[in-house]
Amino acid sequence: MNVLQWIQQFAEDALKNNDHRRLQLISYAQQGDILRESQPRVAFQIFSTGRSLAEQLVEPCWIMFFAHRMAHVCIFELEDLDAAMGLVTKDYVLSTKDEYIHCPINAVVRINLVETYLYYDPVGYADTIEEVIAYLRETDTTGDYTTPQLDDFLAQLNLKRNQLDTALDYALRTLDDGYG
């Protein structure tokens, strides 16, 4: 089940059960997404409120969903990599716990860690980036992490390390696979 299917199923179940608190999770997700580009600080706060509600309702997949959205706002809209680093490292660890493993957003939460390291300090975190990518390759039984996507991250990393031949090799692999 992909993320969109999961959200649709969740909405149907919440409507059927007349569960307004769970429907509010969807509302927070929609409101935050609408405001991400124009008012990223407000969007971040909405996602944070959604995460708090998800924690109260013991909805692990929604906790992961809002974790992902909060990290992306920090990374891409606010460009606050210090805040992003704090979020993604905590949420990466959370994503490995049993109650979160089945969540359709789990793969993206793990990718957030790699993206943050790449933007924050790719050379300083090079070994960690490579370890996380190797872990993602080893543990991916669902096809959530595409080889071209992971190769693209390695191309970016090696470019930052000034290892141009290796970067080119990974970049060409992504093109061969139709990525990018």
C-alpha angles and dihedrals in degrees: 000000000000125000096263092050090048092052091047092050091046091051092049091050093047091049092048090051093042087234105165095177092058091045087055088064089062091046091053090050092051095044092048093048091051092052100039097101101031100038108014096167091054090046090051090052091049091051089048091052089049091051091051090052091047089053091050090049092044093236104153096183091053090048088056092044093055091041089058093048093047091050093048092051089052093046103041111019105029095028088214100147094172090060091042091052092054092049100044097047092051093044093046089058090046091052091062094059118103097247091056102041095086094052114116091221093054095096092054092050089056092048088053088067093056092046092050093049090049093053097036103049114332095177094045092048097036095117092047092048091052091047093050092048090049089050091050091051092048097047100040107110095151103053091247093135110054117211091231091053092051091044088052090055090050090049090053092047094050091046089056089048088053091241093138100171092052091044090052091049092054092043091053090050090056091051091049088055093048096250123139 
